[in-house]
Amino acid sequence: MATSAPTRPDADAGLIRAIGLGTATLFVIGSVIGSGIFLTTGVMAATIPSASLLLIAWMLGGLLALTGGLTYGEMGAMFPRSGGLYVFLREAYGPFIAFLYGWVALTVVLAGGIAAVAVGFAEYLSYFFPALSTGRVLVAVPMGLAPSGELTVSAGQIVAVAAIATLGAINYVGVRSGNLVNATLTVAKVAGLAALPVMALAVQRVEPSLTPVVPPDLARPAAAFGIAMIAVLWTYESWYFITFAAGEVKDPQRTLPLALLFGILALIAIYVTVNIAYLYSLRIDEMQGVTRIAERAATALVGGWGATFVALTVVISTFGCNAPAILAGSRLLFAMATDRLFFAVAGKIHPVYRTPHVAIVGLTAWSSILALSGTYEQLFTYVMFASILFNVAGGVAVFRLRATQPDRPRPYRVWGYPVVPALFILGSIVFVLNTLVERPVESVAELKLMTLGLPVYWY
C-alpha cells in the first residue's frame, strides 16, 4: 500500500510535450556543462596536487552521477510528471519530506546554482569587457551582518542578473524556445570544449606524471580528496534536471531513462578528456590555485588567441547552462503549487505560451537576488551540501517505492538493482559527511535554512 499523499497527475495537462530523446539528451548535457569544467580543476590541484588523483576524482564523480541517473530513471519513468526528485520524494515519503526538498531546492540548490553559473558567466564576459568585471564595485552599503562589514554590488553581478532575466524571458514565451536555445548552445559549447584536447594533442607541452598517485607530502589525503570532490560534484550537478521537465517530454517512460544514460556517459567522456588536455598543457604546479584553468591551458598551448577562444566558449557555456536550469526549477515550483504545497498562483499556466509563467518569474527573481549576494565558491558550496543530502533520500526512495508500491508499472527498472542504487546512496553519504566535516559553516547554515522551511510548511 502506498504511503504518499494524493498527487495531481493531471496537473501537466496544460503543458506541451515538446522535448524528444535527442533534445532531452542535450538537455542533460546542457544542464551540466556550465562554468565548472573551465574553473575548478586548478582549485582542485591546489588541494590534491596529483595528476592521477585529479583524473580519478573526475571519473569517480561521473560514475556517481551515472548510478544516480540509472536510479532516477526508474522513478522518472514511474512518475512522468513535472517536479522530478520532488515527486519521487513525495511518492516515497509523503508531502513533508518533499516540501523540505522543494524549499531547499528553490531557496538554494536550484536558484543558487543558477546564480553561481550566472556569476561565472559575468566573470568570463569581463575578459572581453573589463568594465563589467565582478571586481568593479558599483555600490557599497554599510551592513553589519555582511562578513566584510558592507554589502557590495559589482558590475559583474549586474551582468549576472541581466543574463538570468534574459533566459527567464526566453523560457516564459514557450518550452520550445527554451529547448531550442538550450540545444543550440549545448552543441556550440561541446564543440568549443572539443578544441582543448585537439590543441593539447597537437602541441603536448608537458608530459603528465601519473606516479606517485598520492604525493608523499600530501597531508590528510582522504580529506583533501573529499574537498576536491565537492568541486567535481558541483561540476556534474544538474544531471537530473531533465526529470523536473517530465511533463513536457515526449514518451517520458522511454525517453527519460535513455536521456539520463546517454547524457551522463557523454559528460564523463567530455570531462575526463578535457582534464587530460589540461594535464598535457600545464604542470601540476602551474595549475595549482588557477581559477581560469581552461584559459591558462589554452594560452600555454597556442598563445593569446587560444585564451580568447576559450573565454568565448565559456561565455556561451555558462549562459547556455542556465536555460535548462530555469526551465527545470520553474517546473519544480509549478509542481509544488499544483500539489498545494506552495502558493497556488505559481501553478498557473500562461493561456498563450503554455508555460508556468508565474513560477518562471518567481525563480528568476530569487536567483537574481542570490547572484547579488555571494561569490562563486560560496554559492556552489552551499548548493552541493543540500543537493547531495537529498540525493541520499532520492536513492533510498527507489527501495522504499519497490516495497510500498510493488504493483505500480515500471516501464524501466534500474540496471544492477540493488547494487547500483546502493552505490549511489553510499557515495552520496560519504560526501555529505565529508562536506559537513570540511565545510561546517556552510553545511550548518544550510541545515538551519532547512529548518526555516518548517513554519512555512505548517502555514
Stockholm file with secondary structure:
# STOCKHOLM 1.0

chainA/1-459         MATSAPTRPDADAGLIRAIGLGTATLFVIGSVIGSGIFLTTGVMAATIPSASLLLIAWMLGGLLALTGGLTYGEMGAMFPRSGGLYVFLREAYGPFIAFLYGWVALTVVLAGGIAAVAVGFAEYLSYFFPALSTGRVLVAVPMGLAPSGELTVSAGQIVAVAAIATLGAINYVGVRSGNLVNATLTVAKVAGLAALPVMALAVQRVEPSLTPVVPPDLARPAAAFGIAMIAVLWTYESWYFITFAAGEVKDPQRTLPLALLFGILALIAIYVTVNIAYLYSLRIDEMQGVTRIAERAATALVGGWGATFVALTVVISTFGCNAPAILAGSRLLFAMATDRLFFAVAGKIHPVYRTPHVAIVGLTAWSSILALSGTYEQLFTYVMFASILFNVAGGVAVFRLRATQPDRPRPYRVWGYPVVPALFILGSIVFVLNTLVERPVESVAELKLMTLGLPVYWY
#=GR chainA/1-459 SS CCCSCCCCTTGGGGSCCCBCHHHHHHHHHHHHCSSHHHHHHHHHHHHSCCHHHHHHHHHHHHHHHHHHHHHHHHHHHHSCSTTTHHHHHHHHHCHHHHHHHHHHIIIIIHHHHHHHHHHHHHHHHTTTCGGGCTTSEEEEEECTTSTTSEEEEEHHHHHHHHHHHHHHHHHHTCHHHHHHHHHHHHHHHHHHHHHHHHHHHHHCCCCCCCCSSSCTTCSSHHHHHHHHHHHHHHHHTTTTHHHHTGGGBSSHHHHHHHHHHHHHHHHHHHHHHHHHHHHTTSCHHHHTTCSSHHHHHHHHHHCHHHHHHHHHHHHHHHHHHHHHHHHHHHHHHHHHHHTTSSCGGGGCCCTTTCSCHHHHHHHHHHHHHHHTTCCHHHHHHHHHHHHHHHHHHHHHHHHHHHHHCTTSCCSSCCTTTTHHHHHHHHHHHHHHHHHHHHSHHHHHHHHHHHHHHHHHHHC
#=GC SS_cons         CCCSCCCCTTGGGGSCCCBCHHHHHHHHHHHHCSSHHHHHHHHHHHHSCCHHHHHHHHHHHHHHHHHHHHHHHHHHHHSCSTTTHHHHHHHHHCHHHHHHHHHHIIIIIHHHHHHHHHHHHHHHHTTTCGGGCTTSEEEEEECTTSTTSEEEEEHHHHHHHHHHHHHHHHHHTCHHHHHHHHHHHHHHHHHHHHHHHHHHHHHCCCCCCCCSSSCTTCSSHHHHHHHHHHHHHHHHTTTTHHHHTGGGBSSHHHHHHHHHHHHHHHHHHHHHHHHHHHHTTSCHHHHTTCSSHHHHHHHHHHCHHHHHHHHHHHHHHHHHHHHHHHHHHHHHHHHHHHTTSSCGGGGCCCTTTCSCHHHHHHHHHHHHHHHTTCCHHHHHHHHHHHHHHHHHHHHHHHHHHHHHCTTSCCSSCCTTTTHHHHHHHHHHHHHHHHHHHHSHHHHHHHHHHHHHHHHHHHC
//
